Amino acid sequence: MLAVYIFWGSTYLAIRYAVESIPPFLMAASRHCIAGLILFAWMRTKGTPLPKLSQWRVTVVMGLFLLLGGNGLLVWAEQRVISSVAALMIGSVPLWIVLVDTLRRGGKRPGWQVVAGVLVGFIGIVFLINPFGDTGSGKEIDFLGAVALLFAALSWAIGSIYGREHHAELPREPLLATSMEMLGGGMGLLLVGTFTGEWNKLNLSTITSNSLLGLGYLILFGSLIAFAAYTWLLGVAPTPLVSTYAYVNPLVAIILGNLIANEPITPRIIFAALVIVGAVVLINTEQMLKALRKNAA
């Protein structure tokens, strides 16, 4: 749990440094393609059979939603928004999952506690973005960056629900499925980076050591170690415990952003963090109680 808390919580700051001198989509493509190849090769050396074409289809779709849409928009937004704010916005993914799951055909109807959590959470997001505040004060959050983060969270939610609905079609080995998602999403990021002209902006001689360290950290600790820990935890630990990463990661990101990168912790960020994280806790508590009641029955 500490690996998931700290490493995933610190990836937001690592992304900020990585995109300082590496174009965002190409940086994210490098991260996920390299990590995906390492994981895939490792699983093959353990004797894992080659995945079927149908399994590739499901994992690639998941990778496009989770890593191209979710992570790709996040890294693009971190050129314009500080890492602590980005972490808070992405921390709203559980709110989007409830909303998407409710609106889709055949979706689940949430209880009052979940509805309250979603409403409170989105109030916290609006307060954080402050779209009606005075511009030019230096305290406003970049609008395009905020919009990109909202769509990133929405894309991650769609990918999560898609994966849940097609769980039976995924490879039995979770790490193999993860590697395939990374490869699919990484190739998608590579195509987007190519079509948006990022190769022309890439200058190897101007890449800073901070960016290289950030990219290396994302590959090793963010993708390989943290993903492996998370996948292992899903099989051996209670789901409510594992899900706590959703509201611990933003707090870790806020603290590290302030200590290492001198990112400001304003009263607005503190209040929004309490509201958004509290809303996620409210939603997770309701879902945990529902699961306990189901098991008891």
C-alpha positions as CSV (number, residue, x, y, z in Angstrom):
1,M,0.0,0.0,0.0
2,L,2.9,2.4,0.7
3,A,4.3,1.7,-2.7
4,V,0.9,2.6,-4.3
5,Y,0.4,5.6,-2.1
6,I,3.8,7.2,-2.5
7,F,4.9,6.1,-6.0
8,W,1.5,6.9,-7.7
9,G,1.1,10.0,-5.6
10,S,4.6,11.2,-6.7
11,T,4.0,10.6,-10.4
12,Y,2.3,14.0,-10.8
13,L,5.4,15.8,-9.8
14,A,7.6,13.5,-11.9
15,I,5.3,14.3,-14.9
16,R,5.8,18.0,-14.3
17,Y,9.5,17.7,-14.5
18,A,9.4,15.2,-17.5
19,V,7.4,17.6,-19.7
20,E,9.7,20.5,-19.0
21,S,11.8,19.6,-22.0
22,I,10.1,16.5,-23.6
23,P,6.9,16.9,-25.6
24,P,4.1,15.5,-23.5
25,F,2.6,12.9,-25.8
26,L,6.0,11.5,-26.9
27,M,7.1,11.5,-23.2
28,A,4.0,9.5,-22.2
29,A,4.4,7.2,-25.2
30,S,8.0,6.4,-24.2
31,R,6.9,5.7,-20.6
32,H,4.1,3.3,-21.4
33,C,5.8,1.6,-24.4
34,I,9.0,0.9,-22.5
35,A,7.2,-0.3,-19.4
36,G,4.7,-2.4,-21.4
37,L,7.5,-4.1,-23.4
38,I,9.4,-4.9,-20.1
39,L,6.3,-6.3,-18.5
40,F,5.2,-8.3,-21.6
41,A,8.7,-9.8,-22.0
42,W,8.8,-10.7,-18.3
43,M,5.5,-12.5,-18.5
44,R,6.5,-14.4,-21.6
45,T,9.8,-15.6,-19.9
46,K,7.6,-17.0,-17.1
47,G,5.8,-19.2,-19.7
48,T,2.6,-17.1,-20.1
49,P,1.0,-18.0,-23.4
50,L,0.6,-15.4,-26.2
51,P,-2.7,-13.5,-25.8
52,K,-5.5,-14.0,-28.2
53,L,-6.6,-11.4,-30.8
54,S,-9.9,-10.8,-28.9
55,Q,-7.8,-10.1,-25.7
56,W,-5.7,-7.6,-27.6
57,R,-8.9,-5.9,-28.8
58,V,-10.2,-5.4,-25.2
59,T,-6.9,-4.3,-23.7
60,V,-6.1,-1.9,-26.5
61,V,-9.5,-0.2,-26.1
62,M,-8.8,0.0,-22.4
63,G,-5.3,1.4,-23.0
64,L,-6.7,4.1,-25.4
65,F,-9.2,5.3,-22.8
66,L,-6.9,5.0,-19.7
67,L,-3.6,6.0,-21.1
68,L,-4.2,8.0,-24.2
69,G,-7.2,9.8,-23.0
70,G,-6.6,9.7,-19.3
71,N,-2.8,9.9,-18.9
72,G,-2.2,11.7,-22.2
73,L,-4.5,14.7,-21.4
74,L,-3.0,14.7,-17.9
75,V,0.6,15.1,-19.1
76,W,-0.5,17.8,-21.6
77,A,-2.3,19.7,-18.9
78,E,0.7,19.6,-16.6
79,Q,2.4,22.1,-18.9
80,R,-0.2,24.6,-17.8
81,V,-1.4,23.4,-14.3
82,I,0.7,22.7,-11.2
83,S,1.0,19.0,-10.2
84,S,-1.0,19.3,-7.0
85,V,-4.0,20.8,-8.8
86,A,-3.7,18.1,-11.5
87,A,-3.7,15.4,-8.8
88,L,-6.8,16.8,-7.2
89,M,-8.6,16.9,-10.6
90,I,-7.6,13.3,-11.4
91,G,-8.6,12.3,-7.9
92,S,-12.2,13.0,-9.0
93,V,-12.2,9.8,-11.2
94,P,-14.5,7.9,-8.7
95,L,-17.1,10.7,-9.2
96,W,-17.0,10.3,-12.9
97,I,-17.2,6.5,-12.7
98,V,-20.5,6.8,-10.7
99,L,-21.8,9.4,-13.2
100,V,-20.9,7.4,-16.3
101,D,-22.1,4.1,-14.7
102,T,-25.5,5.8,-13.9
103,L,-26.0,7.4,-17.3
104,R,-25.0,4.4,-19.5
105,R,-27.6,1.9,-20.8
106,G,-28.3,-0.7,-18.1
107,G,-26.3,1.3,-15.5
108,K,-26.6,1.0,-11.8
109,R,-28.7,3.4,-9.8
110,P,-26.7,4.9,-7.0
111,G,-27.9,5.3,-3.4
112,W,-28.4,8.7,-1.8
113,Q,-24.9,8.7,-0.2
114,V,-23.2,8.2,-3.5
115,V,-25.4,10.9,-5.1
116,A,-24.4,13.2,-2.3
117,G,-20.8,12.4,-2.7
118,V,-20.9,13.1,-6.5
119,L,-22.6,16.5,-5.9
120,V,-20.2,17.5,-3.2
121,G,-17.2,16.4,-5.2
122,F,-18.2,18.4,-8.3
123,I,-18.8,21.4,-6.1
124,G,-15.2,21.0,-4.9
125,I,-14.0,20.9,-8.5
126,V,-15.9,24.0,-9.4
127,F,-14.5,25.8,-6.3
128,L,-11.0,24.6,-7.3
129,I,-11.2,25.8,-10.9
130,N,-13.0,29.0,-9.9
131,P,-14.3,29.7,-13.4
132,F,-16.1,32.8,-12.4
133,G,-13.3,34.4,-10.4
134,D,-11.4,37.5,-11.4
135,T,-8.8,36.9,-14.1
136,G,-5.4,38.5,-14.0
137,S,-5.0,38.0,-10.3
138,G,-2.4,35.3,-10.8
139,K,-4.5,32.9,-8.6
140,E,-6.7,31.5,-11.3
141,I,-6.1,28.0,-12.8
142,D,-5.5,27.8,-16.5
143,F,-8.9,27.1,-18.1
144,L,-7.6,24.9,-21.0
145,G,-5.5,22.9,-18.5
146,A,-8.5,22.4,-16.2
147,V,-10.8,21.3,-19.1
148,A,-8.1,18.8,-20.3
149,L,-8.0,17.4,-16.7
150,L,-11.8,17.0,-16.6
151,F,-11.8,15.1,-19.9
152,A,-8.8,13.0,-18.6
153,A,-10.7,11.9,-15.5
154,L,-13.8,11.2,-17.7
155,S,-11.8,9.1,-20.1
156,W,-10.2,7.1,-17.2
157,A,-13.7,6.5,-15.8
158,I,-15.0,5.2,-19.2
159,G,-11.9,2.9,-19.6
160,S,-12.4,1.6,-16.1
161,I,-16.1,0.7,-16.7
162,Y,-15.2,-0.8,-20.0
163,G,-12.6,-3.0,-18.4
164,R,-15.0,-4.1,-15.7
165,E,-17.7,-5.0,-18.2
166,H,-15.2,-7.0,-20.3
167,H,-13.3,-8.5,-17.4
168,A,-14.0,-12.1,-18.6
169,E,-12.3,-11.4,-21.9
170,L,-9.0,-10.2,-20.4
171,P,-6.0,-12.4,-19.9
172,R,-6.0,-14.4,-16.7
173,E,-2.7,-12.9,-15.7
174,P,-3.3,-9.3,-14.6
175,L,0.2,-8.2,-15.3
176,L,0.0,-9.5,-18.9
177,A,-3.2,-7.5,-19.4
178,T,-1.6,-4.4,-17.9
179,S,1.4,-4.7,-20.3
180,M,-1.0,-5.0,-23.2
181,E,-2.9,-1.9,-22.1
182,M,0.4,0.0,-21.8
183,L,1.4,-1.1,-25.3
184,G,-2.0,-0.2,-26.8
185,G,-2.1,3.2,-25.0
186,G,1.5,3.9,-25.7
187,M,1.1,3.4,-29.5
188,G,-1.9,5.6,-29.4
189,L,0.1,8.3,-27.6
190,L,2.9,7.9,-30.2
191,L,0.4,8.5,-33.0
192,V,-1.1,11.6,-31.4
193,G,2.4,13.0,-30.7
194,T,3.3,12.4,-34.4
195,F,0.2,13.9,-35.8
196,T,0.5,17.0,-33.5
197,G,4.0,17.7,-34.7
198,E,5.9,16.8,-31.5
199,W,8.8,15.2,-33.3
200,N,9.6,18.7,-34.7
201,K,9.7,20.0,-31.1
202,L,11.8,17.2,-29.8
203,N,15.5,18.3,-29.4
204,L,17.6,15.7,-27.7
205,S,20.3,18.2,-26.9
206,T,18.0,20.4,-24.9
207,I,16.4,17.6,-22.7
208,T,17.3,18.4,-19.1
209,S,18.5,16.0,-16.5
210,N,15.3,16.7,-14.5
211,S,13.2,15.6,-17.5
212,L,15.2,12.4,-17.9
213,L,15.0,11.6,-14.2
214,G,11.3,12.3,-14.3
215,L,10.8,9.9,-17.2
216,G,12.9,7.2,-15.6
217,Y,11.0,7.6,-12.4
218,L,7.7,7.3,-14.2
219,I,8.8,4.1,-16.0
220,L,10.4,2.3,-13.0
221,F,8.4,3.4,-10.0
222,G,5.1,4.7,-11.6
223,S,4.5,2.0,-14.2
224,L,6.5,-1.1,-13.1
225,I,6.7,-1.1,-9.3
226,A,3.4,0.6,-8.5
227,F,1.4,-1.2,-11.1
228,A,2.8,-4.5,-9.9
229,A,2.0,-3.7,-6.3
230,Y,-1.5,-2.6,-7.2
231,T,-2.2,-5.7,-9.2
232,W,-0.9,-7.9,-6.4
233,L,-3.0,-6.1,-3.8
234,L,-6.1,-6.6,-5.8
235,G,-5.7,-10.3,-5.4
236,V,-4.7,-10.5,-1.7
237,A,-6.1,-7.4,0.0
238,P,-9.7,-6.2,0.7
239,T,-10.9,-4.0,-2.2
240,P,-12.0,-1.1,0.1
241,L,-8.4,-0.9,1.5
242,V,-6.9,-0.9,-2.0
243,S,-9.3,1.8,-3.2
244,T,-8.0,4.2,-0.5
245,Y,-5.2,5.1,-3.0
246,A,-7.8,7.3,-4.8
247,Y,-7.9,9.8,-1.9
248,V,-4.4,9.3,-0.5
249,N,-2.6,10.0,-3.9
250,P,-3.8,13.6,-4.2
251,L,-2.7,14.4,-0.7
252,V,0.8,12.9,-1.3
253,A,1.0,15.0,-4.6
254,I,0.1,18.2,-2.8
255,I,2.7,17.7,-0.1
256,L,5.5,16.6,-2.5
257,G,4.7,19.4,-4.9
258,N,5.1,21.9,-2.1
259,L,8.2,20.4,-0.5
260,I,10.1,19.7,-3.7
261,A,8.8,22.1,-6.3
262,N,7.7,24.9,-4.0
263,E,4.1,24.7,-5.4
264,P,1.8,26.9,-3.4
265,I,-0.7,25.4,-1.0
266,T,-3.4,28.0,-1.0
267,P,-6.6,28.0,1.2
268,R,-8.6,27.3,-2.0
269,I,-6.5,24.2,-2.7
270,I,-6.8,23.0,0.9
271,F,-10.6,23.5,0.9
272,A,-11.0,21.9,-2.5
273,A,-8.9,18.9,-1.4
274,L,-11.0,18.4,1.7
275,V,-14.2,18.6,-0.3
276,I,-13.1,16.3,-3.2
277,V,-11.3,13.8,-1.1
278,G,-14.2,13.7,1.4
279,A,-16.6,13.1,-1.5
280,V,-14.6,10.2,-2.7
281,V,-14.4,8.7,0.8
282,L,-18.2,9.1,1.0
283,I,-18.7,7.2,-2.2
284,N,-16.2,4.4,-1.3
285,T,-17.8,4.0,2.1
286,E,-21.3,3.5,0.6
287,Q,-19.9,1.0,-1.9
288,M,-18.0,-0.8,0.8
289,L,-21.1,-1.1,3.0
290,K,-23.2,-2.3,0.0
291,A,-20.5,-5.0,-0.7
292,L,-20.5,-6.1,3.0
293,R,-24.3,-6.4,3.1
294,K,-24.2,-8.4,-0.1
295,N,-21.6,-10.8,1.3
296,A,-23.6,-11.1,4.6
297,A,-26.7,-12.1,2.6
